[in-house]
Amino acid sequence: METTENQKVLLTLKEAAEYFGIGINTLRRLTNKHTSLCIFNGNKRMIKRKNMEKWLLNHNVLDC
């Protein structure tokens, strides 16, 4: 999880799955349970990159 100034603030599920190395279904489950990790643009779920990075550093993804 390297960060640069030019990184996106919001990621699609596909982008987030590639960036974090987590499956799309796991991301859906995680963001259903922890709504502060995403926003919805219509029915499109966008992952808040910084919030997700912080959450992953402090939690075990397998526990969701």
N, CA, C and O atoms as a GROMACS GRO file, in nm:
protein
  256
    1MET      N    1   0.083  -0.118   0.000
    1MET     CA    2   0.000   0.000   0.000
    1MET      C    3   0.088   0.125   0.000
    1MET      O    4   0.096   0.194   0.102
    2GLU      N    5   0.150   0.154  -0.109
    2GLU     CA    6   0.229   0.276  -0.120
    2GLU      C    7   0.137   0.391  -0.155
    2GLU      O    8   0.041   0.375  -0.231
    3THR      N    9   0.166   0.508  -0.100
    3THR     CA   10   0.082   0.624  -0.130
    3THR      C   11   0.164   0.731  -0.199
    3THR      O   12   0.281   0.752  -0.168
    4THR      N   13   0.100   0.799  -0.292
    4THR     CA   14   0.160   0.915  -0.358
    4THR      C   15   0.056   1.026  -0.357
    4THR      O   16  -0.062   1.001  -0.329
    5GLU      N   17   0.097   1.145  -0.386
    5GLU     CA   18   0.005   1.258  -0.384
    5GLU      C   19  -0.100   1.249  -0.495
    5GLU      O   20  -0.206   1.310  -0.482
    6ASN      N   21  -0.073   1.176  -0.601
    6ASN     CA   22  -0.164   1.171  -0.716
    6ASN      C   23  -0.266   1.059  -0.708
    6ASN      O   24  -0.337   1.035  -0.806
    7GLN      N   25  -0.275   0.988  -0.596
    7GLN     CA   26  -0.370   0.878  -0.587
    7GLN      C   27  -0.512   0.929  -0.570
    7GLN      O   28  -0.536   1.036  -0.515
    8LYS      N   29  -0.605   0.847  -0.618
    8LYS     CA   30  -0.746   0.880  -0.608
    8LYS      C   31  -0.792   0.876  -0.463
    8LYS      O   32  -0.740   0.798  -0.383
    9VAL      N   33  -0.889   0.958  -0.432
    9VAL     CA   34  -0.950   0.958  -0.299
    9VAL      C   35  -1.052   0.845  -0.290
    9VAL      O   36  -1.062   0.777  -0.188
   10LEU      N   37  -1.128   0.824  -0.399
   10LEU     CA   38  -1.229   0.720  -0.404
   10LEU      C   39  -1.190   0.616  -0.508
   10LEU      O   40  -1.141   0.649  -0.616
   11LEU      N   41  -1.213   0.489  -0.475
   11LEU     CA   42  -1.182   0.379  -0.565
   11LEU      C   43  -1.308   0.298  -0.593
   11LEU      O   44  -1.392   0.281  -0.505
   12THR      N   45  -1.321   0.248  -0.714
   12THR     CA   46  -1.429   0.155  -0.744
   12THR      C   47  -1.398   0.024  -0.672
   12THR      O   48  -1.286   0.005  -0.624
   13LEU      N   49  -1.494  -0.066  -0.667
   13LEU     CA   50  -1.470  -0.195  -0.604
   13LEU      C   51  -1.355  -0.269  -0.674
   13LEU      O   52  -1.270  -0.328  -0.608
   14LYS      N   53  -1.353  -0.264  -0.805
   14LYS     CA   54  -1.248  -0.333  -0.880
   14LYS      C   55  -1.110  -0.272  -0.850
   14LYS      O   56  -1.013  -0.344  -0.828
   15GLU      N   57  -1.103  -0.139  -0.851
   15GLU     CA   58  -0.977  -0.071  -0.820
   15GLU      C   59  -0.931  -0.102  -0.678
   15GLU      O   60  -0.813  -0.128  -0.654
   16ALA      N   61  -1.025  -0.098  -0.584
   16ALA     CA   62  -0.991  -0.125  -0.444
   16ALA      C   63  -0.946  -0.269  -0.425
   16ALA      O   64  -0.852  -0.295  -0.349
   17ALA      N   65  -1.010  -0.362  -0.492
   17ALA     CA   66  -0.971  -0.503  -0.483
   17ALA      C   67  -0.827  -0.521  -0.530
   17ALA      O   68  -0.749  -0.591  -0.466
   18GLU      N   69  -0.793  -0.458  -0.641
   18GLU     CA   70  -0.656  -0.466  -0.693
   18GLU      C   71  -0.557  -0.395  -0.601
   18GLU      O   72  -0.448  -0.447  -0.574
   19TYR      N   73  -0.593  -0.279  -0.554
   19TYR     CA   74  -0.504  -0.197  -0.470
   19TYR      C   75  -0.475  -0.263  -0.336
   19TYR      O   76  -0.360  -0.268  -0.293
   20PHE      N   77  -0.580  -0.316  -0.271
   20PHE     CA   78  -0.563  -0.374  -0.138
   20PHE      C   79  -0.537  -0.524  -0.140
   20PHE      O   80  -0.499  -0.581  -0.037
   21GLY      N   81  -0.558  -0.589  -0.253
   21GLY     CA   82  -0.538  -0.733  -0.260
   21GLY      C   83  -0.647  -0.810  -0.187
   21GLY      O   84  -0.621  -0.914  -0.127
   22ILE      N   85  -0.769  -0.758  -0.194
   22ILE     CA   86  -0.886  -0.818  -0.128
   22ILE      C   87  -0.989  -0.847  -0.236
   22ILE      O   88  -1.001  -0.771  -0.332
   23GLY      N   89  -1.064  -0.954  -0.220
   23GLY     CA   90  -1.168  -0.986  -0.317
   23GLY      C   91  -1.283  -0.886  -0.314
   23GLY      O   92  -1.308  -0.821  -0.212
   24ILE      N   93  -1.352  -0.875  -0.425
   24ILE     CA   94  -1.464  -0.781  -0.437
   24ILE      C   95  -1.575  -0.818  -0.339
   24ILE      O   96  -1.634  -0.730  -0.276
   25ASN      N   97  -1.605  -0.946  -0.325
   25ASN     CA   98  -1.711  -0.987  -0.231
   25ASN      C   99  -1.674  -0.953  -0.088
   25ASN      O  100  -1.761  -0.914  -0.009
   26THR      N  101  -1.547  -0.968  -0.052
   26THR     CA  102  -1.502  -0.930   0.082
   26THR      C  103  -1.517  -0.780   0.103
   26THR      O  104  -1.557  -0.736   0.210
   27LEU      N  105  -1.484  -0.702   0.001
   27LEU     CA  106  -1.501  -0.557   0.011
   27LEU      C  107  -1.648  -0.520   0.028
   27LEU      O  108  -1.680  -0.432   0.107
   28ARG      N  109  -1.737  -0.587  -0.044
   28ARG     CA  110  -1.880  -0.560  -0.028
   28ARG      C  111  -1.926  -0.591   0.114
   28ARG      O  112  -1.995  -0.510   0.176
   29ARG      N  113  -1.887  -0.709   0.166
   29ARG     CA  114  -1.925  -0.746   0.303
   29ARG      C  115  -1.871  -0.645   0.403
   29ARG      O  116  -1.942  -0.603   0.495
   30LEU      N  117  -1.746  -0.608   0.385
   30LEU     CA  118  -1.681  -0.515   0.476
   30LEU      C  119  -1.750  -0.379   0.476
   30LEU      O  120  -1.773  -0.321   0.582
   31THR      N  121  -1.782  -0.327   0.357
   31THR     CA  122  -1.844  -0.195   0.349
   31THR      C  123  -1.993  -0.198   0.385
   31THR      O  124  -2.049  -0.094   0.419
   32ASN      N  125  -2.056  -0.314   0.377
   32ASN     CA  126  -2.194  -0.325   0.428
   32ASN      C  127  -2.194  -0.311   0.580
   32ASN      O  128  -2.285  -0.250   0.637
   33LYS      N  129  -2.093  -0.367   0.643
   33LYS     CA  130  -2.084  -0.366   0.790
   33LYS      C  131  -2.026  -0.234   0.843
   33LYS      O  132  -2.068  -0.184   0.947
   34HIS      N  133  -1.931  -0.178   0.771
   34HIS     CA  134  -1.861  -0.056   0.814
   34HIS      C  135  -1.885   0.053   0.710
   34HIS      O  136  -1.804   0.073   0.620
   35THR      N  137  -1.996   0.122   0.722
   35THR     CA  138  -2.039   0.218   0.620
   35THR      C  139  -1.949   0.340   0.608
   35THR      O  140  -1.959   0.414   0.510
   36SER      N  141  -1.862   0.365   0.705
   36SER     CA  142  -1.771   0.480   0.695
   36SER      C  143  -1.660   0.456   0.594
   36SER      O  144  -1.583   0.547   0.564
   37LEU      N  145  -1.650   0.335   0.541
   37LEU     CA  146  -1.545   0.301   0.446
   37LEU      C  147  -1.583   0.328   0.300
   37LEU      O  148  -1.499   0.314   0.211
   38CYS      N  149  -1.709   0.366   0.277
   38CYS     CA  150  -1.751   0.386   0.138
   38CYS      C  151  -1.860   0.492   0.129
   38CYS      O  152  -1.919   0.534   0.229
   39ILE      N  153  -1.884   0.535   0.007
   39ILE     CA  154  -1.999   0.620  -0.025
   39ILE      C  155  -2.065   0.560  -0.149
   39ILE      O  156  -2.005   0.482  -0.221
   40PHE      N  157  -2.188   0.598  -0.171
   40PHE     CA  158  -2.260   0.552  -0.289
   40PHE      C  159  -2.285   0.668  -0.383
   40PHE      O  160  -2.329   0.775  -0.341
   41ASN      N  161  -2.256   0.646  -0.509
   41ASN     CA  162  -2.289   0.740  -0.616
   41ASN      C  163  -2.398   0.670  -0.696
   41ASN      O  164  -2.369   0.592  -0.787
   42GLY      N  165  -2.524   0.699  -0.662
   42GLY     CA  166  -2.634   0.620  -0.715
   42GLY      C  167  -2.626   0.483  -0.651
   42GLY      O  168  -2.632   0.472  -0.529
   43ASN      N  169  -2.612   0.378  -0.731
   43ASN     CA  170  -2.594   0.246  -0.673
   43ASN      C  171  -2.450   0.197  -0.687
   43ASN      O  172  -2.420   0.081  -0.662
   44LYS      N  173  -2.361   0.287  -0.728
   44LYS     CA  174  -2.219   0.253  -0.742
   44LYS      C  175  -2.148   0.280  -0.610
   44LYS      O  176  -2.148   0.393  -0.560
   45ARG      N  177  -2.087   0.177  -0.556
   45ARG     CA  178  -2.015   0.186  -0.428
   45ARG      C  179  -1.872   0.232  -0.453
   45ARG      O  180  -1.801   0.172  -0.533
   46MET      N  181  -1.831   0.340  -0.386
   46MET     CA  182  -1.696   0.392  -0.399
   46MET      C  183  -1.626   0.381  -0.264
   46MET      O  184  -1.677   0.427  -0.162
   47ILE      N  185  -1.508   0.320  -0.266
   47ILE     CA  186  -1.432   0.297  -0.144
   47ILE      C  187  -1.348   0.420  -0.111
   47ILE      O  188  -1.278   0.473  -0.197
   48LYS      N  189  -1.356   0.465   0.014
   48LYS     CA  190  -1.274   0.577   0.061
   48LYS      C  191  -1.135   0.520   0.090
   48LYS      O  192  -1.116   0.450   0.190
   49ARG      N  193  -1.038   0.550   0.004
   49ARG     CA  194  -0.906   0.488   0.012
   49ARG      C  195  -0.838   0.509   0.147
   49ARG      O  196  -0.790   0.412   0.206
   50LYS      N  197  -0.832   0.631   0.196
   50LYS     CA  198  -0.763   0.658   0.322
   50LYS      C  199  -0.832   0.588   0.440
   50LYS      O  200  -0.765   0.532   0.526
   51ASN      N  201  -0.965   0.593   0.444
   51ASN     CA  202  -1.038   0.526   0.553
   51ASN      C  203  -1.013   0.376   0.550
   51ASN      O  204  -0.994   0.313   0.654
   52MET      N  205  -1.013   0.317   0.429
   52MET     CA  206  -0.990   0.174   0.416
   52MET      C  207  -0.848   0.137   0.458
   52MET      O  208  -0.827   0.036   0.525
   53GLU      N  209  -0.750   0.220   0.419
   53GLU     CA  210  -0.612   0.194   0.459
   53GLU      C  211  -0.599   0.193   0.611
   53GLU      O  212  -0.537   0.103   0.668
   54LYS      N  213  -0.657   0.293   0.676
   54LYS     CA  214  -0.651   0.301   0.822
   54LYS      C  215  -0.721   0.181   0.886
   54LYS      O  216  -0.669   0.122   0.980
   55TRP      N  217  -0.838   0.145   0.833
   55TRP     CA  218  -0.914   0.034   0.890
   55TRP      C  219  -0.836  -0.097   0.877
   55TRP      O  220  -0.828  -0.174   0.972
   56LEU      N  221  -0.779  -0.120   0.759
   56LEU     CA  222  -0.704  -0.245   0.736
   56LEU      C  223  -0.581  -0.256   0.825
   56LEU      O  224  -0.544  -0.366   0.866
   57LEU      N  225  -0.518  -0.145   0.854
   57LEU     CA  226  -0.401  -0.148   0.942
   57LEU      C  227  -0.438  -0.183   1.086
   57LEU      O  228  -0.355  -0.233   1.161
   58ASN      N  229  -0.563  -0.156   1.124
   58ASN     CA  230  -0.606  -0.178   1.262
   58ASN      C  231  -0.695  -0.301   1.283
   58ASN      O  232  -0.729  -0.332   1.397
   59HIS      N  233  -0.733  -0.372   1.175
   59HIS     CA  234  -0.826  -0.484   1.188
   59HIS      C  235  -0.781  -0.602   1.102
   59HIS      O  236  -0.701  -0.588   1.010
   60ASN      N  237  -0.834  -0.716   1.136
   60ASN     CA  238  -0.812  -0.835   1.056
   60ASN      C  239  -0.930  -0.851   0.962
   60ASN      O  240  -1.042  -0.867   1.009
   61VAL      N  241  -0.907  -0.848   0.832
   61VAL     CA  242  -1.015  -0.853   0.733
   61VAL      C  243  -1.096  -0.981   0.746
   61VAL      O  244  -1.216  -0.980   0.716
   62LEU      N  245  -1.037  -1.089   0.788
   62LEU     CA  246  -1.107  -1.217   0.798
   62LEU      C  247  -1.215  -1.216   0.905
   62LEU      O  248  -1.302  -1.303   0.905
   63ASP      N  249  -1.211  -1.119   0.996
   63ASP     CA  250  -1.311  -1.110   1.103
   63ASP      C  251  -1.441  -1.044   1.060
   63ASP      O  252  -1.537  -1.043   1.136
   64CYS      N  253  -1.446  -0.989   0.938
   64CYS     CA  254  -1.568  -0.918   0.896
   64CYS      C  255  -1.666  -1.022   0.855
   64CYS      O  256  -1.778  -0.988   0.815
   0.00000   0.00000   0.00000
